[in-house]
Amino acid sequence: MSDKMDGGCSLPPVSAEDEAHFQSWMKEFNKEYEPAEYQRRLRIFLETKRMVDEHNAGNHSFTMGLNQFSDLTPEEFRNTYLMKKPVYHIEPRLGDSNQED
């Protein structure tokens, strides 16, 4: 994300409407945060929502939406839910034409 959530830069204030939307989303997906984590997840959610809204305002063949992962950065999602490296282990089968006799 482009915002510095942990740095010294001041972030724009969050509107009451944005916070209400986040809290509604939290309820829908049964999310709870410690007070220290709440602001960080709110900012990530709002950045995701901005990206979704921006995309959906364009002329695309698909629409995007918010889901249970909308409070994760792309890096957090990748590290938590995607495989690091594909694992392939292919055993040759009897009768394969590329086996030597």
C-alpha positions in Angstrom: 0.0 0.0 0.0 1.1 3.5 -0.6 0.2 4.9 2.8 2.8 4.7 5.5 0.8 3.1 8.3 3.6 2.8 10.8 5.6 5.8 9.7 5.6 9.5 10.8 3.4 10.7 7.9 0.0 11.9 8.9 -2.9 10.1 7.2 -6.0 11.8 6.1 -8.9 11.7 8.5 -11.4 8.8 8.2 -15.0 9.9 7.6 -17.8 8.7 9.8 -19.3 7.0 6.7 -16.1 5.2 6.0 -15.8 3.9 9.5 -19.5 2.8 9.5 -18.9 0.9 6.3 -15.8 -0.8 7.8 -17.7 -1.7 11.0 -20.6 -3.1 8.9 -18.0 -5.1 6.9 -16.4 -6.4 10.2 -19.8 -7.6 11.4 -20.6 -9.3 8.1 -17.3 -11.2 8.1 -17.1 -11.7 11.9 -13.9 -9.7 12.3 -12.6 -8.4 15.6 -9.4 -6.4 16.2 -7.4 -5.2 19.2 -7.5 -1.4 19.6 -3.9 -1.1 18.3 -4.7 -3.2 15.2 -8.1 -1.6 14.4 -6.7 1.6 12.8 -4.2 -0.3 10.6 -6.9 -2.7 9.3 -9.3 0.2 8.8 -6.7 1.9 6.6 -6.0 -1.2 4.6 -9.8 -1.8 4.1 -10.3 1.8 2.9 -7.4 1.4 0.4 -9.0 -1.8 -0.9 -12.4 -0.2 -1.1 -10.9 2.8 -3.0 -9.3 0.4 -5.5 -12.6 -1.6 -5.9 -14.6 1.6 -6.4 -12.1 3.0 -8.9 -12.1 -0.2 -10.9 -15.9 -0.5 -10.9 -16.3 3.1 -12.1 -14.5 2.1 -15.3 -15.7 0.2 -18.3 -14.5 -3.3 -17.5 -15.8 -6.8 -18.3 -16.0 -7.7 -14.6 -16.8 -6.0 -11.3 -14.8 -6.2 -8.1 -16.1 -6.4 -4.6 -15.1 -6.5 -1.0 -14.7 -9.9 0.7 -13.3 -11.5 3.8 -9.8 -10.6 2.7 -10.4 -6.9 2.3 -8.4 -6.1 5.5 -5.2 -7.7 4.2 -2.5 -6.1 2.2 -1.6 -8.0 -1.0 1.6 -9.2 0.6 -0.3 -10.5 3.7 -2.7 -12.3 1.4 0.1 -13.8 -0.7 2.1 -15.0 2.4 -1.0 -16.4 4.1 -3.1 -18.0 1.4 -0.9 -18.7 -1.6 1.8 -21.3 -2.1 5.3 -20.1 -1.9 6.6 -22.4 -4.6 4.8 -25.0 -6.6 5.7 -28.5 -5.6 5.9 -31.0 -8.5 6.8 -34.6 -8.1 6.0 -36.7 -11.2 6.7 -40.4 -11.2 7.0 -42.0 -14.6 4.3 -44.6 -15.3 4.9 -48.0 -16.7 4.4 -48.0 -20.4 5.2 -44.3 -20.9 6.9 -44.0 -24.3 9.8 -42.0 -23.0 11.0 -44.8 -20.6 14.1 -46.7 -21.6 13.8 -50.5 -21.8 
